Amino acid sequence: MEPSALSFWGPDPVPLPQRFARIKRSLMAGHEAELAACWPRLVRALGAEAEHLECLGAHLVPSVEFADLDDAAQTARFGRDLRRYGVGV
């Protein structure tokens, strides 16, 4: 049975080709201990990031005013946030 992935086209899982399982196995081979050790760190980091995003609320989407486009500090801040969150106005 092939693993499933959620589709952007609906709620039903879409089976992934077996090549994805092979790629995952090859990436994990020989690194099992490191992967097991990093899992708790990943869970903590995701929790902290979720709290950070929740605190930002509507300010999550970075924006810059047209009048501030000549302000290097404003455009640097906007660029940094755009790279981090992947969206901007």
PDB file with SEQRES, HELIX, SHEET and CRYST1 records, atoms N, CA, C and O in Angstrom:
SEQRES   1 A   89  MET GLU PRO SER ALA LEU SER PHE TRP GLY PRO ASP PRO          
SEQRES   2 A   89  VAL PRO LEU PRO GLN ARG PHE ALA ARG ILE LYS ARG SER          
SEQRES   3 A   89  LEU MET ALA GLY HIS GLU ALA GLU LEU ALA ALA CYS TRP          
SEQRES   4 A   89  PRO ARG LEU VAL ARG ALA LEU GLY ALA GLU ALA GLU HIS          
SEQRES   5 A   89  LEU GLU CYS LEU GLY ALA HIS LEU VAL PRO SER VAL GLU          
SEQRES   6 A   89  PHE ALA ASP LEU ASP ASP ALA ALA GLN THR ALA ARG PHE          
SEQRES   7 A   89  GLY ARG ASP LEU ARG ARG TYR GLY VAL GLY VAL                  
HELIX    1 AA1 GLN A   18  MET A   28  1                                  11    
HELIX    2 AA2 GLU A   32  LEU A   56  1                                  25    
HELIX    3 AA3 GLY A   57  LEU A   60  5                                   4    
HELIX    4 AA4 PHE A   66  ASP A   68  5                                   3    
HELIX    5 AA5 ALA A   72  TYR A   85  1                                  14    
SHEET    1 AA1 2 SER A   4  SER A   7  0                                        
SHEET    2 AA1 2 GLY A  10  PRO A  15 -1                                        
CRYST1    1.000    1.000    1.000  90.00  90.00  90.00 P 1           1          
ATOM      1  N   MET A   1       0.844  -1.171   0.000  1.00  0.00           N  
ATOM      2  CA  MET A   1       0.000   0.000   0.000  1.00  0.00           C  
ATOM      3  C   MET A   1       0.893   1.239   0.000  1.00  0.00           C  
ATOM      4  O   MET A   1       1.853   1.316   0.768  1.00  0.00           O  
ATOM      5  N   GLU A   2       0.587   2.182  -0.836  1.00  0.00           N  
ATOM      6  CA  GLU A   2       1.387   3.390  -0.938  1.00  0.00           C  
ATOM      7  C   GLU A   2       0.933   4.401   0.113  1.00  0.00           C  
ATOM      8  O   GLU A   2      -0.249   4.453   0.455  1.00  0.00           O  
ATOM      9  N   PRO A   3       1.881   5.216   0.635  1.00  0.00           N  
ATOM     10  CA  PRO A   3       1.493   6.246   1.598  1.00  0.00           C  
ATOM     11  C   PRO A   3       0.604   7.288   0.932  1.00  0.00           C  
ATOM     12  O   PRO A   3       0.612   7.451  -0.288  1.00  0.00           O  
ATOM     13  N   SER A   4      -0.154   7.980   1.756  1.00  0.00           N  
ATOM     14  CA  SER A   4      -1.076   8.982   1.227  1.00  0.00           C  
ATOM     15  C   SER A   4      -0.596  10.380   1.560  1.00  0.00           C  
ATOM     16  O   SER A   4       0.170  10.578   2.502  1.00  0.00           O  
ATOM     17  N   ALA A   5      -1.045  11.331   0.794  1.00  0.00           N  
ATOM     18  CA  ALA A   5      -0.799  12.748   1.065  1.00  0.00           C  
ATOM     19  C   ALA A   5      -2.119  13.468   0.868  1.00  0.00           C  
ATOM     20  O   ALA A   5      -2.926  13.087   0.020  1.00  0.00           O  
ATOM     21  N   LEU A   6      -2.332  14.504   1.651  1.00  0.00           N  
ATOM     22  CA  LEU A   6      -3.552  15.273   1.468  1.00  0.00           C  
ATOM     23  C   LEU A   6      -3.426  16.082   0.191  1.00  0.00           C  
ATOM     24  O   LEU A   6      -2.350  16.574  -0.148  1.00  0.00           O  
ATOM     25  N   SER A   7      -4.520  16.210  -0.496  1.00  0.00           N  
ATOM     26  CA  SER A   7      -4.534  16.906  -1.772  1.00  0.00           C  
ATOM     27  C   SER A   7      -5.105  18.304  -1.602  1.00  0.00           C  
ATOM     28  O   SER A   7      -5.977  18.534  -0.764  1.00  0.00           O  
ATOM     29  N   PHE A   8      -4.606  19.228  -2.402  1.00  0.00           N  
ATOM     30  CA  PHE A   8      -5.191  20.558  -2.427  1.00  0.00           C  
ATOM     31  C   PHE A   8      -6.539  20.531  -3.148  1.00  0.00           C  
ATOM     32  O   PHE A   8      -7.275  21.519  -3.133  1.00  0.00           O  
ATOM     33  N   TRP A   9      -6.854  19.423  -3.767  1.00  0.00           N  
ATOM     34  CA  TRP A   9      -8.064  19.323  -4.576  1.00  0.00           C  
ATOM     35  C   TRP A   9      -9.204  18.677  -3.835  1.00  0.00           C  
ATOM     36  O   TRP A   9     -10.265  18.464  -4.423  1.00  0.00           O  
ATOM     37  N   GLY A  10      -9.035  18.355  -2.569  1.00  0.00           N  
ATOM     38  CA  GLY A  10     -10.123  17.767  -1.813  1.00  0.00           C  
ATOM     39  C   GLY A  10      -9.626  17.106  -0.547  1.00  0.00           C  
ATOM     40  O   GLY A  10      -8.421  17.039  -0.307  1.00  0.00           O  
ATOM     41  N   PRO A  11     -10.553  16.615   0.270  1.00  0.00           N  
ATOM     42  CA  PRO A  11     -10.186  16.049   1.571  1.00  0.00           C  
ATOM     43  C   PRO A  11      -9.651  14.625   1.507  1.00  0.00           C  
ATOM     44  O   PRO A  11      -9.091  14.137   2.489  1.00  0.00           O  
ATOM     45  N   ASP A  12      -9.808  13.956   0.386  1.00  0.00           N  
ATOM     46  CA  ASP A  12      -9.386  12.562   0.294  1.00  0.00           C  
ATOM     47  C   ASP A  12      -7.883  12.463   0.050  1.00  0.00           C  
ATOM     48  O   ASP A  12      -7.345  13.167  -0.804  1.00  0.00           O  
ATOM     49  N   PRO A  13      -7.195  11.579   0.807  1.00  0.00           N  
ATOM     50  CA  PRO A  13      -5.757  11.398   0.592  1.00  0.00           C  
ATOM     51  C   PRO A  13      -5.456  10.903  -0.822  1.00  0.00           C  
ATOM     52  O   PRO A  13      -6.239  10.166  -1.422  1.00  0.00           O  
ATOM     53  N   VAL A  14      -4.317  11.323  -1.330  1.00  0.00           N  
ATOM     54  CA  VAL A  14      -3.867  10.916  -2.658  1.00  0.00           C  
ATOM     55  C   VAL A  14      -2.651  10.009  -2.477  1.00  0.00           C  
ATOM     56  O   VAL A  14      -1.692  10.413  -1.819  1.00  0.00           O  
ATOM     57  N   PRO A  15      -2.658   8.793  -3.039  1.00  0.00           N  
ATOM     58  CA  PRO A  15      -1.496   7.913  -2.880  1.00  0.00           C  
ATOM     59  C   PRO A  15      -0.259   8.496  -3.567  1.00  0.00           C  
ATOM     60  O   PRO A  15      -0.324   9.001  -4.687  1.00  0.00           O  
ATOM     61  N   LEU A  16       0.873   8.408  -2.856  1.00  0.00           N  
ATOM     62  CA  LEU A  16       2.135   8.876  -3.427  1.00  0.00           C  
ATOM     63  C   LEU A  16       2.838   7.722  -4.125  1.00  0.00           C  
ATOM     64  O   LEU A  16       2.686   6.572  -3.712  1.00  0.00           O  
ATOM     65  N   PRO A  17       3.598   8.001  -5.167  1.00  0.00           N  
ATOM     66  CA  PRO A  17       4.371   6.947  -5.826  1.00  0.00           C  
ATOM     67  C   PRO A  17       5.402   6.350  -4.861  1.00  0.00           C  
ATOM     68  O   PRO A  17       5.849   7.020  -3.930  1.00  0.00           O  
ATOM     69  N   GLN A  18       5.770   5.097  -5.088  1.00  0.00           N  
ATOM     70  CA  GLN A  18       6.728   4.398  -4.232  1.00  0.00           C  
ATOM     71  C   GLN A  18       8.091   5.084  -4.185  1.00  0.00           C  
ATOM     72  O   GLN A  18       8.846   4.881  -3.234  1.00  0.00           O  
ATOM     73  N   ARG A  19       8.416   5.882  -5.184  1.00  0.00           N  
ATOM     74  CA  ARG A  19       9.721   6.541  -5.185  1.00  0.00           C  
ATOM     75  C   ARG A  19       9.882   7.446  -3.969  1.00  0.00           C  
ATOM     76  O   ARG A  19      11.003   7.645  -3.503  1.00  0.00           O  
ATOM     77  N   PHE A  20       8.790   7.997  -3.445  1.00  0.00           N  
ATOM     78  CA  PHE A  20       8.881   8.837  -2.255  1.00  0.00           C  
ATOM     79  C   PHE A  20       9.315   8.011  -1.048  1.00  0.00           C  
ATOM     80  O   PHE A  20      10.118   8.475  -0.238  1.00  0.00           O  
ATOM     81  N   ALA A  21       8.800   6.811  -0.921  1.00  0.00           N  
ATOM     82  CA  ALA A  21       9.207   5.927   0.178  1.00  0.00           C  
ATOM     83  C   ALA A  21      10.676   5.553   0.036  1.00  0.00           C  
ATOM     84  O   ALA A  21      11.404   5.513   1.029  1.00  0.00           O  
ATOM     85  N   ARG A  22      11.116   5.282  -1.178  1.00  0.00           N  
ATOM     86  CA  ARG A  22      12.534   4.948  -1.396  1.00  0.00           C  
ATOM     87  C   ARG A  22      13.437   6.125  -1.043  1.00  0.00           C  
ATOM     88  O   ARG A  22      14.485   5.942  -0.424  1.00  0.00           O  
ATOM     89  N   ILE A  23      13.038   7.311  -1.429  1.00  0.00           N  
ATOM     90  CA  ILE A  23      13.835   8.503  -1.117  1.00  0.00           C  
ATOM     91  C   ILE A  23      13.926   8.690   0.393  1.00  0.00           C  
ATOM     92  O   ILE A  23      15.007   8.957   0.919  1.00  0.00           O  
ATOM     93  N   LYS A  24      12.808   8.553   1.093  1.00  0.00           N  
ATOM     94  CA  LYS A  24      12.813   8.707   2.549  1.00  0.00           C  
ATOM     95  C   LYS A  24      13.710   7.672   3.207  1.00  0.00           C  
ATOM     96  O   LYS A  24      14.490   7.999   4.102  1.00  0.00           O  
ATOM     97  N   ARG A  25      13.602   6.422   2.766  1.00  0.00           N  
ATOM     98  CA  ARG A  25      14.447   5.370   3.352  1.00  0.00           C  
ATOM     99  C   ARG A  25      15.922   5.661   3.111  1.00  0.00           C  
ATOM    100  O   ARG A  25      16.744   5.456   4.003  1.00  0.00           O  
ATOM    101  N   SER A  26      16.267   6.134   1.921  1.00  0.00           N  
ATOM    102  CA  SER A  26      17.679   6.406   1.631  1.00  0.00           C  
ATOM    103  C   SER A  26      18.194   7.596   2.445  1.00  0.00           C  
ATOM    104  O   SER A  26      19.360   7.614   2.838  1.00  0.00           O  
ATOM    105  N   LEU A  27      17.351   8.573   2.696  1.00  0.00           N  
ATOM    106  CA  LEU A  27      17.762   9.718   3.507  1.00  0.00           C  
ATOM    107  C   LEU A  27      17.955   9.335   4.974  1.00  0.00           C  
ATOM    108  O   LEU A  27      18.822   9.883   5.654  1.00  0.00           O  
ATOM    109  N   MET A  28      17.146   8.395   5.456  1.00  0.00           N  
ATOM    110  CA  MET A  28      17.208   7.985   6.860  1.00  0.00           C  
ATOM    111  C   MET A  28      18.320   6.986   7.138  1.00  0.00           C  
ATOM    112  O   MET A  28      18.833   6.929   8.255  1.00  0.00           O  
ATOM    113  N   ALA A  29      18.694   6.210   6.153  1.00  0.00           N  
ATOM    114  CA  ALA A  29      19.652   5.119   6.356  1.00  0.00           C  
ATOM    115  C   ALA A  29      20.940   5.629   6.998  1.00  0.00           C  
ATOM    116  O   ALA A  29      21.601   6.524   6.471  1.00  0.00           O  
ATOM    117  N   GLY A  30      21.281   5.048   8.134  1.00  0.00           N  
ATOM    118  CA  GLY A  30      22.500   5.416   8.838  1.00  0.00           C  
ATOM    119  C   GLY A  30      22.363   6.633   9.736  1.00  0.00           C  
ATOM    120  O   GLY A  30      23.320   7.015  10.411  1.00  0.00           O  
ATOM    121  N   HIS A  31      21.186   7.246   9.754  1.00  0.00           N  
ATOM    122  CA  HIS A  31      20.969   8.452  10.561  1.00  0.00           C  
ATOM    123  C   HIS A  31      19.828   8.263  11.562  1.00  0.00           C  
ATOM    124  O   HIS A  31      19.267   9.243  12.053  1.00  0.00           O  
ATOM    125  N   GLU A  32      19.485   7.023  11.863  1.00  0.00           N  
ATOM    126  CA  GLU A  32      18.332   6.751  12.715  1.00  0.00           C  
ATOM    127  C   GLU A  32      18.471   7.389  14.093  1.00  0.00           C  
ATOM    128  O   GLU A  32      17.516   7.986  14.590  1.00  0.00           O  
ATOM    129  N   ALA A  33      19.647   7.276  14.720  1.00  0.00           N  
ATOM    130  CA  ALA A  33      19.843   7.835  16.065  1.00  0.00           C  
ATOM    131  C   ALA A  33      19.711   9.360  16.052  1.00  0.00           C  
ATOM    132  O   ALA A  33      19.095   9.942  16.945  1.00  0.00           O  
ATOM    133  N   GLU A  34      20.288   9.999  15.042  1.00  0.00           N  
ATOM    134  CA  GLU A  34      20.197  11.455  14.941  1.00  0.00           C  
ATOM    135  C   GLU A  34      18.752  11.903  14.738  1.00  0.00           C  
ATOM    136  O   GLU A  34      18.318  12.900  15.314  1.00  0.00           O  
ATOM    137  N   LEU A  35      18.010  11.161  13.917  1.00  0.00           N  
ATOM    138  CA  LEU A  35      16.607  11.502  13.679  1.00  0.00           C  
ATOM    139  C   LEU A  35      15.782  11.360  14.951  1.00  0.00           C  
ATOM    140  O   LEU A  35      14.944  12.210  15.252  1.00  0.00           O  
ATOM    141  N   ALA A  36      16.020  10.288  15.693  1.00  0.00           N  
ATOM    142  CA  ALA A  36      15.287  10.083  16.946  1.00  0.00           C  
ATOM    143  C   ALA A  36      15.625  11.186  17.947  1.00  0.00           C  
ATOM    144  O   ALA A  36      14.748  11.657  18.671  1.00  0.00           O  
ATOM    145  N   ALA A  37      16.886  11.596  17.990  1.00  0.00           N  
ATOM    146  CA  ALA A  37      17.310  12.630  18.934  1.00  0.00           C  
ATOM    147  C   ALA A  37      16.762  14.006  18.561  1.00  0.00           C  
ATOM    148  O   ALA A  37      16.484  14.818  19.444  1.00  0.00           O  
ATOM    149  N   CYS A  38      16.603  14.275  17.275  1.00  0.00           N  
ATOM    150  CA  CYS A  38      16.170  15.608  16.869  1.00  0.00           C  
ATOM    151  C   CYS A  38      14.658  15.787  16.962  1.00  0.00           C  
ATOM    152  O   CYS A  38      14.178  16.921  16.961  1.00  0.00           O  
ATOM    153  N   TRP A  39      13.906  14.708  17.041  1.00  0.00           N  
ATOM    154  CA  TRP A  39      12.442  14.822  17.047  1.00  0.00           C  
ATOM    155  C   TRP A  39      11.926  15.701  18.190  1.00  0.00           C  
ATOM    156  O   TRP A  39      11.125  16.599  17.930  1.00  0.00           O  
ATOM    157  N   PRO A  40      12.350  15.483  19.454  1.00  0.00           N  
ATOM    158  CA  PRO A  40      11.856  16.364  20.531  1.00  0.00           C  
ATOM    159  C   PRO A  40      12.230  17.834  20.310  1.00  0.00           C  
ATOM    160  O   PRO A  40      11.449  18.724  20.648  1.00  0.00           O  
ATOM    161  N   ARG A  41      13.403  18.095  19.752  1.00  0.00           N  
ATOM    162  CA  ARG A  41      13.797  19.483  19.459  1.00  0.00           C  
ATOM    163  C   ARG A  41      12.877  20.089  18.407  1.00  0.00           C  
ATOM    164  O   ARG A  41      12.485  21.252  18.507  1.00  0.00           O  
ATOM    165  N   LEU A  42      12.537  19.294  17.405  1.00  0.00           N  
ATOM    166  CA  LEU A  42      11.642  19.778  16.358  1.00  0.00           C  
ATOM    167  C   LEU A  42      10.266  20.097  16.929  1.00  0.00           C  
ATOM    168  O   LEU A  42       9.683  21.131  16.602  1.00  0.00           O  
ATOM    169  N   VAL A  43       9.747  19.222  17.774  1.00  0.00           N  
ATOM    170  CA  VAL A  43       8.425  19.443  18.373  1.00  0.00           C  
ATOM    171  C   VAL A  43       8.438  20.729  19.211  1.00  0.00           C  
ATOM    172  O   VAL A  43       7.496  21.518  19.140  1.00  0.00           O  
ATOM    173  N   ARG A  44       9.498  20.945  20.004  1.00  0.00           N  
ATOM    174  CA  ARG A  44       9.600  22.174  20.805  1.00  0.00           C  
ATOM    175  C   ARG A  44       9.678  23.410  19.905  1.00  0.00           C  
ATOM    176  O   ARG A  44       9.014  24.414  20.163  1.00  0.00           O  
ATOM    177  N   ALA A  45      10.485  23.332  18.854  1.00  0.00           N  
ATOM    178  CA  ALA A  45      10.634  24.473  17.944  1.00  0.00           C  
ATOM    179  C   ALA A  45       9.317  24.792  17.243  1.00  0.00           C  
ATOM    180  O   ALA A  45       8.970  25.961  17.078  1.00  0.00           O  
ATOM    181  N   LEU A  46       8.590  23.768  16.833  1.00  0.00           N  
ATOM    182  CA  LEU A  46       7.295  23.995  16.183  1.00  0.00           C  
ATOM    183  C   LEU A  46       6.300  24.618  17.153  1.00  0.00           C  
ATOM    184  O   LEU A  46       5.513  25.485  16.772  1.00  0.00           O  
ATOM    185  N   GLY A  47       6.334  24.177  18.408  1.00  0.00           N  
ATOM    186  CA  GLY A  47       5.453  24.761  19.419  1.00  0.00           C  
ATOM    187  C   GLY A  47       5.759  26.233  19.638  1.00  0.00           C  
ATOM    188  O   GLY A  47       4.847  27.055  19.722  1.00  0.00           O  
ATOM    189  N   ALA A  48       7.044  26.567  19.732  1.00  0.00           N  
ATOM    190  CA  ALA A  48       7.439  27.965  19.920  1.00  0.00           C  
ATOM    191  C   ALA A  48       7.032  28.810  18.716  1.00  0.00           C  
ATOM    192  O   ALA A  48       6.562  29.936  18.875  1.00  0.00           O  
ATOM    193  N   GLU A  49       7.212  28.271  17.522  1.00  0.00           N  
ATOM    194  CA  GLU A  49       6.841  29.011  16.309  1.00  0.00           C  
ATOM    195  C   GLU A  49       5.328  29.201  16.236  1.00  0.00           C  
ATOM    196  O   GLU A  49       4.860  30.263  15.824  1.00  0.00           O  
ATOM    197  N   ALA A  50       4.562  28.190  16.628  1.00  0.00           N  
ATOM    198  CA  ALA A  50       3.101  28.313  16.626  1.00  0.00           C  
ATOM    199  C   ALA A  50       2.661  29.412  17.592  1.00  0.00           C  
ATOM    200  O   ALA A  50       1.766  30.194  17.270  1.00  0.00           O  
ATOM    201  N   GLU A  51       3.280  29.478  18.770  1.00  0.00           N  
ATOM    202  CA  GLU A  51       2.958  30.543  19.728  1.00  0.00           C  
ATOM    203  C   GLU A  51       3.304  31.912  19.144  1.00  0.00           C  
ATOM    204  O   GLU A  51       2.536  32.865  19.281  1.00  0.00           O  
ATOM    205  N   HIS A  52       4.461  32.002  18.496  1.00  0.00           N  
ATOM    206  CA  HIS A  52       4.887  33.262  17.882  1.00  0.00           C  
ATOM    207  C   HIS A  52       3.876  33.712  16.828  1.00  0.00           C  
ATOM    208  O   HIS A  52       3.493  34.881  16.790  1.00  0.00           O  
ATOM    209  N   LEU A  53       3.450  32.792  15.982  1.00  0.00           N  
ATOM    210  CA  LEU A  53       2.495  33.124  14.926  1.00  0.00           C  
ATOM    211  C   LEU A  53       1.153  33.531  15.516  1.00  0.00           C  
ATOM    212  O   LEU A  53       0.499  34.442  15.010  1.00  0.00           O  
ATOM    213  N   GLU A  54       0.744  32.859  16.583  1.00  0.00           N  
ATOM    214  CA  GLU A  54      -0.526  33.197  17.226  1.00  0.00           C  
ATOM    215  C   GLU A  54      -0.466  34.611  17.813  1.00  0.00           C  
ATOM    216  O   GLU A  54      -1.443  35.356  17.736  1.00  0.00           O  
ATOM    217  N   CYS A  55       0.669  34.980  18.394  1.00  0.00           N  
ATOM    218  CA  CYS A  55       0.828  36.325  18.965  1.00  0.00           C  
ATOM    219  C   CYS A  55       0.777  37.402  17.882  1.00  0.00           C  
ATOM    220  O   CYS A  55       0.287  38.505  18.127  1.00  0.00           O  
ATOM    221  N   LEU A  56       1.275  37.092  16.701  1.00  0.00           N  
ATOM    222  CA  LEU A  56       1.285  38.084  15.623  1.00  0.00           C  
ATOM    223  C   LEU A  56      -0.115  38.389  15.114  1.00  0.00           C  
ATOM    224  O   LEU A  56      -0.400  39.515  14.706  1.00  0.00           O  
ATOM    225  N   GLY A  57      -0.983  37.396  15.137  1.00  0.00           N  
ATOM    226  CA  GLY A  57      -2.346  37.603  14.671  1.00  0.00           C  
ATOM    227  C   GLY A  57      -2.376  38.179  13.269  1.00  0.00           C  
ATOM    228  O   GLY A  57      -1.752  37.647  12.351  1.00  0.00           O  
ATOM    229  N   ALA A  58      -3.113  39.281  13.113  1.00  0.00           N  
ATOM    230  CA  ALA A  58      -3.275  39.905  11.795  1.00  0.00           C  
ATOM    231  C   ALA A  58      -1.977  40.523  11.291  1.00  0.00           C  
ATOM    232  O   ALA A  58      -1.846  40.808  10.101  1.00  0.00           O  
ATOM    233  N   HIS A  59      -1.013  40.732  12.192  1.00  0.00           N  
ATOM    234  CA  HIS A  59       0.260  41.335  11.786  1.00  0.00           C  
ATOM    235  C   HIS A  59       1.219  40.306  11.196  1.00  0.00           C  
ATOM    236  O   HIS A  59       2.358  40.632  10.863  1.00  0.00           O  
ATOM    237  N   LEU A  60       0.760  39.078  11.069  1.00  0.00           N  
ATOM    238  CA  LEU A  60       1.594  38.022  10.500  1.00  0.00           C  
ATOM    239  C   LEU A  60       2.012  38.354   9.070  1.00  0.00           C  
ATOM    240  O   LEU A  60       3.148  38.090   8.675  1.00  0.00           O  
ATOM    241  N   VAL A  61       1.106  38.928   8.302  1.00  0.00           N  
ATOM    242  CA  VAL A  61       1.405  39.266   6.911  1.00  0.00           C  
ATOM    243  C   VAL A  61       2.144  40.601   6.898  1.00  0.00           C  
ATOM    244  O   VAL A  61       1.548  41.637   7.194  1.00  0.00           O  
ATOM    245  N   PRO A  62       3.442  40.593   6.558  1.00  0.00           N  
ATOM    246  CA  PRO A  62       4.190  41.847   6.552  1.00  0.00           C  
ATOM    247  C   PRO A  62       3.689  42.781   5.455  1.00  0.00           C  
ATOM    248  O   PRO A  62       3.250  42.345   4.391  1.00  0.00           O  
ATOM    249  N   SER A  63       3.766  44.063   5.745  1.00  0.00           N  
ATOM    250  CA  SER A  63       3.343  45.043   4.748  1.00  0.00           C  
ATOM    251  C   SER A  63       4.314  46.216   4.752  1.00  0.00           C  
ATOM    252  O   SER A  63       5.021  46.457   5.730  1.00  0.00           O  
ATOM    253  N   VAL A  64       4.333  46.923   3.658  1.00  0.00           N  
ATOM    254  CA  VAL A  64       5.146  48.135   3.537  1.00  0.00           C  
ATOM    255  C   VAL A  64       4.308  49.151   2.768  1.00  0.00           C  
ATOM    256  O   VAL A  64       3.656  48.825   1.776  1.00  0.00           O  
ATOM    257  N   GLU A  65       4.343  50.376   3.249  1.00  0.00           N  
ATOM    258  CA  GLU A  65       3.618  51.453   2.582  1.00  0.00           C  
ATOM    259  C   GLU A  65       4.402  51.894   1.349  1.00  0.00           C  
ATOM    260  O   GLU A  65       5.632  51.859   1.345  1.00  0.00           O  
ATOM    261  N   PHE A  66       3.694  52.303   0.316  1.00  0.00           N  
ATOM    262  CA  PHE A  66       4.347  52.761  -0.907  1.00  0.00           C  
ATOM    263  C   PHE A  66       5.322  53.899  -0.605  1.00  0.00           C  
ATOM    264  O   PHE A  66       6.408  53.961  -1.181  1.00  0.00           O  
ATOM    265  N   ALA A  67       4.934  54.791   0.293  1.00  0.00           N  
ATOM    266  CA  ALA A  67       5.783  55.938   0.638  1.00  0.00           C  
ATOM    267  C   ALA A  67       7.080  55.504   1.315  1.00  0.00           C  
ATOM    268  O   ALA A  67       8.056  56.254   1.316  1.00  0.00           O  
ATOM    269  N   ASP A  68       7.103  54.296   1.893  1.00  0.00           N  
ATOM    270  CA  ASP A  68       8.288  53.803   2.606  1.00  0.00           C  
ATOM    271  C   ASP A  68       9.232  52.992   1.725  1.00  0.00           C  
ATOM    272  O   ASP A  68      10.231  52.471   2.221  1.00  0.00           O  
ATOM    273  N   LEU A  69       8.943  52.876   0.447  1.00  0.00           N  
ATOM    274  CA  LEU A  69       9.791  52.062  -0.422  1.00  0.00           C  
ATOM    275  C   LEU A  69      11.198  52.626  -0.570  1.00  0.00           C  
ATOM    276  O   LEU A  69      12.126  51.889  -0.904  1.00  0.00           O  
ATOM    277  N   ASP A  70      11.368  53.916  -0.328  1.00  0.00           N  
ATOM    278  CA  ASP A  70      12.701  54.521  -0.394  1.00  0.00           C  
ATOM    279  C   ASP A  70      13.440  54.441   0.938  1.00  0.00           C  
ATOM    280  O   ASP A  70      14.613  54.806   1.017  1.00  0.00           O  
ATOM    281  N   ASP A  71      12.768  53.968   1.980  1.00  0.00           N  
ATOM    282  CA  ASP A  71      13.366  53.857   3.314  1.00  0.00           C  
ATOM    283  C   ASP A  71      14.048  52.493   3.430  1.00  0.00           C  
ATOM    284  O   ASP A  71      13.382  51.459   3.478  1.00  0.00           O  
ATOM    285  N   ALA A  72      15.377  52.503   3.474  1.00  0.00           N  
ATOM    286  CA  ALA A  72      16.143  51.244   3.488  1.00  0.00           C  
ATOM    287  C   ALA A  72      15.788  50.368   4.681  1.00  0.00           C  
ATOM    288  O   ALA A  72      15.726  49.145   4.552  1.00  0.00           O  
ATOM    289  N   ALA A  73      15.553  50.976   5.842  1.00  0.00           N  
ATOM    290  CA  ALA A  73      15.217  50.189   7.035  1.00  0.00           C  
ATOM    291  C   ALA A  73      13.867  49.495   6.860  1.00  0.00           C  
ATOM    292  O   ALA A  73      13.710  48.329   7.223  1.00  0.00           O  
ATOM    293  N   GLN A  74      12.895  50.216   6.303  1.00  0.00           N  
ATOM    294  CA  GLN A  74      11.563  49.630   6.103  1.00  0.00           C  
ATOM    295  C   GLN A  74      11.595  48.512   5.063  1.00  0.00           C  
ATOM    296  O   GLN A  74      10.981  47.462   5.255  1.00  0.00           O  
ATOM    297  N   THR A  75      12.307  48.739   3.970  1.00  0.00           N  
ATOM    298  CA  THR A  75      12.360  47.698   2.938  1.00  0.00           C  
ATOM    299  C   THR A  75      13.172  46.498   3.414  1.00  0.00           C  
ATOM    300  O   THR A  75      12.875  45.368   3.027  1.00  0.00           O  
ATOM    301  N   ALA A  76      14.191  46.716   4.245  1.00  0.00           N  
ATOM    302  CA  ALA A  76      14.962  45.596   4.796  1.00  0.00           C  
ATOM    303  C   ALA A  76      14.088  44.760   5.723  1.00  0.00           C  
ATOM    304  O   ALA A  76      14.109  43.531   5.661  1.00  0.00           O  
ATOM    305  N   ARG A  77      13.314  45.434   6.591  1.00  0.00           N  
ATOM    306  CA  ARG A  77      12.401  44.723   7.493  1.00  0.00           C  
ATOM    307  C   ARG A  77      11.375  43.929   6.690  1.00  0.00           C  
ATOM    308  O   ARG A  77      11.115  42.758   6.970  1.00  0.00           O  
ATOM    309  N   PHE A  78      10.798  44.590   5.685  1.00  0.00           N  
ATOM    310  CA  PHE A  78       9.798  43.920   4.858  1.00  0.00           C  
ATOM    311  C   PHE A  78      10.408  42.713   4.144  1.00  0.00           C  
ATOM    312  O   PHE A  78       9.800  41.643   4.108  1.00  0.00           O  
ATOM    313  N   GLY A  79      11.596  42.877   3.581  1.00  0.00           N  
ATOM    314  CA  GLY A  79      12.257  41.768   2.885  1.00  0.00           C  
ATOM    315  C   GLY A  79      12.543  40.603   3.810  1.00  0.00           C  
ATOM    316  O   GLY A  79      12.335  39.447   3.441  1.00  0.00           O  
ATOM    317  N   ARG A  80      13.025  40.904   5.025  1.00  0.00           N  
ATOM    318  CA  ARG A  80      13.301  39.852   6.007  1.00  0.00           C  
ATOM    319  C   ARG A  80      12.021  39.085   6.346  1.00  0.00           C  
ATOM    320  O   ARG A  80      12.007  37.854   6.350  1.00  0.00           O  
ATOM    321  N   ASP A  81      10.940  39.832   6.631  1.00  0.00           N  
ATOM    322  CA  ASP A  81       9.677  39.187   6.989  1.00  0.00           C  
ATOM    323  C   ASP A  81       9.071  38.446   5.804  1.00  0.00           C  
ATOM    324  O   ASP A  81       8.466  37.388   5.978  1.00  0.00           O  
ATOM    325  N   LEU A  82       9.225  38.980   4.626  1.00  0.00           N  
ATOM    326  CA  LEU A  82       8.723  38.315   3.420  1.00  0.00           C  
ATOM    327  C   LEU A  82       9.410  36.966   3.227  1.00  0.00           C  
ATOM    328  O   LEU A  82       8.758  35.975   2.898  1.00  0.00           O  
ATOM    329  N   ARG A  83      10.718  36.930   3.431  1.00  0.00           N  
ATOM    330  CA  ARG A  83      11.445  35.652   3.308  1.00  0.00           C  
ATOM    331  C   ARG A  83      11.004  34.665   4.389  1.00  0.00           C  
ATOM    332  O   ARG A  83      10.905  33.464   4.134  1.00  0.00           O  
ATOM    333  N   ARG A  84      10.743  35.169   5.588  1.00  0.00           N  
ATOM    334  CA  ARG A  84      10.367  34.268   6.682  1.00  0.00           C  
ATOM    335  C   ARG A  84       8.962  33.703   6.500  1.00  0.00           C  
ATOM    336  O   ARG A  84       8.749  32.502   6.667  1.00  0.00           O  
ATOM    337  N   TYR A  85       7.994  34.572   6.156  1.00  0.00           N  
ATOM    338  CA  TYR A  85       6.597  34.144   6.116  1.00  0.00           C  
ATOM    339  C   TYR A  85       6.101  33.805   4.717  1.00  0.00           C  
ATOM    340  O   TYR A  85       5.061  33.161   4.573  1.00  0.00           O  
ATOM    341  N   GLY A  86       6.819  34.224   3.690  1.00  0.00           N  
ATOM    342  CA  GLY A  86       6.463  33.840   2.330  1.00  0.00           C  
ATOM    343  C   GLY A  86       5.296  34.594   1.733  1.00  0.00           C  
ATOM    344  O   GLY A  86       4.763  34.193   0.699  1.00  0.00           O  
ATOM    345  N   VAL A  87       4.892  35.682   2.369  1.00  0.00           N  
ATOM    346  CA  VAL A  87       3.772  36.469   1.871  1.00  0.00           C  
ATOM    347  C   VAL A  87       3.969  37.906   2.330  1.00  0.00           C  
ATOM    348  O   VAL A  87       4.602  38.149   3.358  1.00  0.00           O  
ATOM    349  N   GLY A  88       3.439  38.847   1.588  1.00  0.00           N  
ATOM    350  CA  GLY A  88       3.545  40.249   1.972  1.00  0.00           C  
ATOM    351  C   GLY A  88       2.579  41.101   1.187  1.00  0.00           C  
ATOM    352  O   GLY A  88       2.088  40.706   0.129  1.00  0.00           O  
ATOM    353  N   VAL A  89       2.311  42.297   1.729  1.00  0.00           N  
ATOM    354  CA  VAL A  89       1.394  43.239   1.087  1.00  0.00           C  
ATOM    355  C   VAL A  89       2.080  44.581   1.002  1.00  0.00           C  
ATOM    356  O   VAL A  89       1.499  45.541   0.496  1.00  0.00           O  
TER     357      VAL A  89                                                      
END                                                                             
